[in-house]
């Protein structure tokens, strides 16, 4: 049942901007609404609707801190129908209005880019796929990241079939954590997705995945890329990338979608998805 509730939690994450309810979630995973409410609370110690609101507000905090979007635009992108309902929810969660939250972070986030020896650039990626499994741990608490044998023998078999794939992790909570928006209550606060990033010549549509894994389509998009040496440097690379984006004027800004770390041949690469507008 926890696997089903993990699928439910991922669905809630992936539909934050859509006006969908508990019936839609129940239909997605094939359970009744009452089963979903009961089992989700047992797994995450929070109702599905309350969980969705917390995740919506975390994304809103990221967009307030890291983008030039106005509050009405952020409200819509986070699934709220109007400015006032969003502002009331945000005030309840963070004890600050959206405007004051943004103002409180401006001084720290808009300081000069620190010189950590990182190099950030803006690049464009064509559409790809990832194959991912969710863990409810921060990356620094997961031993063996980057080693295909860590995942399980099934994933190692997949990597043998998808010869040009790259080991990857996706980090849905790292930006919210960076702007102090993670709410450390009893439900699982931190999530890390581990798996494979497929090359443009790979196609996994006809491959039966292990039960814990899912396919994730990545549309063509821009991203901020920063290379670093080891996972211990991840948060330094993240800070450098954020400062780089905030201190330069681009047509693109942080989208709020999960950053990724790819294990390249001689280094790691942090990618933060960007969106125009």
N, C-alpha and C positions, 0 to 999 in steps of 0.2 A: 504493500500500500504506500510506503514511503516513496517508491519510485514514481507512482502516480501523482503524489503530492509534489514531488520535485518537478514533474512535468507541468503541474498546475502553477507552481511558483514561477517557472520559466515563462509560461504563457502570460502571466500577469506582468512580468517584466517587459515582454515583447509587445504588449498592447497598451502601454501606459497612456498613449495619446488617443485611444479609441474609446467611444462611449459604449463599452460592453459590460455586461453584468454577470452575476453568478450563474444564470441559466446558460449563458454562452460558454463560460468556463466548464460547467458540468457537461455540456454537450461535447466540448473539445476532448475531455478525458474519458467520457463514457460512464459517468457516475451521476447519481441524482444530486440535486442541489443540497439536500440535507446531508448526504454522505460527504460531499465536498466540504461543507462548513465544518462538520464534526472532525473529519480526518485531517483537514488542513490545520485546524486549531491544535489537534494532538501533536502534529509534526512540528509546527512553527510557533505555537503558543500565542496565536493571534488570528483573528478572522481574516478571510481573504480580502474583504473590502477595506479593513483597516491596514492590512499589509500593502495593498495597492496604493492607498493614500500616502503612506510613509515613503514608498518608493517614488511616487510622483513628486513629492515635496523634496526628496533628495535630488532628483534630477533638476527640479526647479532651482534649487540652491546652486547647483553646478552652473546652470545657464545664467543665473543672476551674477555669479562671481566671475565667469570666464567668457562671457559674450556681451556684445552691445545691444542685444535684443531688448525691447521695452517690456514692461511687466505684462501688458496685455498679450503680446506675442508669446511670452514664456508660458502664460496661463494656458493658452490654446495648445501649445506643443506638449504640455504636460497633462492634457486631458480635462481641463476645467473649461466650463462653458462661458464663464465671464470673469472679468477682473476681480469683482468683489468677492465671489465665492472662493477664488484662489487666495486672495489676500487674507481672508478670515482663517482659512485652513493653515496657511503659512504662519500666521501670527500664533495660532494655537500650538503649532509644532515647535517653533524656534523662539517664541517670545519676542520676536522682532517683526516689523512689517517687511515685506520684500524690499522696499526702498532702503530701509535702514540696514537690513542685512547686507545688501550690496555696498552701501556706504561704509559699513564696518570693516569690510575686507579690502576696500580699495587701496588703502595705504600699504598694506603688506603685500598684496598681489601685484601691484604696479611698481614695485621697486626695480632697480636696474637688474638685468639678467646676471645671475651669479656666474663666476668663471670656474666651472667645474671641469673644464677640458672637454665638454661635450660639443657636438656639432649637430644642429637641427636644420632640416630642410623640408620644404613642402613638396610632396610628390603626388602623383595620380596613379591609382590602381584600377585595372579592369576588373570586371566581375569575377569572383572566385567563390569557392566553397570552403567551409571548415567542418570538421567532424569533432564534436566536443562532448565531454562528460562534465557534469557539475559536481564540485566539492564545496562544502561549506566551511572553508578555512581560508585564511589569508595566505598568499604565496610563500611568505617567509616561514610558515608553519607546515609546509608540505615538502618533505624530504624527497630528493630525487628528481625534481623538475628538470626537464630537458633530456631525460634518459627514457627512450621509448619503452624499455623493459619495466619502468616504474608503473606505467599505466596498467597494463595487464597483457597476457600473451595474445589476447584477441586483437588489441591495438597494434602490437608488434607485427602481427600477421597482416593487418591492414596496411601498415607502413611498407611491408614487403611488396604488396600488390600495387600500392601507389608510390612508386619509386621516387618521384620528384617532390613528394610532400615534405613539409617542414614542421617540426614540432612547434606547437604554439600554446600560449595560455591567453585567455581573455579575462579582463578584470572589470566586472560591472560596477564595483564599488570604489575603485581607487580614486576617482575624481571627487566623489562626494566626501571621501575620507580626507582628501587634501584640503577641502574648503570647510572642514569641521562640521559636516552635515550628517554624518552617520549617527543614528540613534542607537545607543548600546543597551537595548532592552533584552528580554529573554529570548526573543526569536533570533534565528541565525542572521547575524548582521552582515558577515563578510562572505563573499562568494568568489570562487575561482573556477573557471572553465579550462580544462586541459584537453589537448587532442592534437589534431593535424590540420595544417593549412595546405590546401591542395594547390598544385601547380596548375597553370592554365591548360595544360595538356591532360591533366587527370580528370577522370569522371567517375564519381562514386554513386551515381544515381541507381545503378543496378546492383550495388553491393549491399548485402544484408548486414546491417550494423549490429554490434553487441547491444543488448537491451538498454544499457545505461547511456548509450551515445545517441546523438542527434545530428542531423545535417543543418548547417546554418549557411544560407546564401548571403554573400556580401556583394551588394551592387557596386557598380563603378563609382568611385568616390575619391576625393582628395584626403590626404592625411599628413600630419606632422610626424616626421621620422627622426629619431635620435638613436644613435648606436652607442652601446656601452659594453663593458667587458664581462661583468658577472651580475648575478641576480642581486647581490649586495648593493649594487649601484642603481637599482631600479628607481628608488625614490629621489635620488639626486638627478637622474635623467628626467624624471617626471617634472620636478621643480624647474629644471632648466627649460624644458619644452613649454611649460605653461608661461614662464616669464618671456620666452622668445615670442610666443603668440600675442601676449598682452602688450608688449612693447613695440610691436610692428603693426602697421595697417595692412590688412589683407581683405580680399573679397570673401574669404572663408573664415569661419570661426568654429570652435568646439561644438560638436553635434550633441554631445551627451551620451552617445553610444559607447559601449565598452572599449577602452583601449586594449591593445594586444601587445604581447611580447613574442617575437619569433626567434628561434634558435638558428642563426645562420652558421656558416662553416667556421668562421673565426671570431664571431662576436654575437651579441644579442641586439635586437632592434626593437625599440618601443615605437608603436604606431598609435597616434591619437586621431580618430576619425574626425573629419571636418565637414562642414556644410556651408553652402553659400546663403547669403541673405541676412 
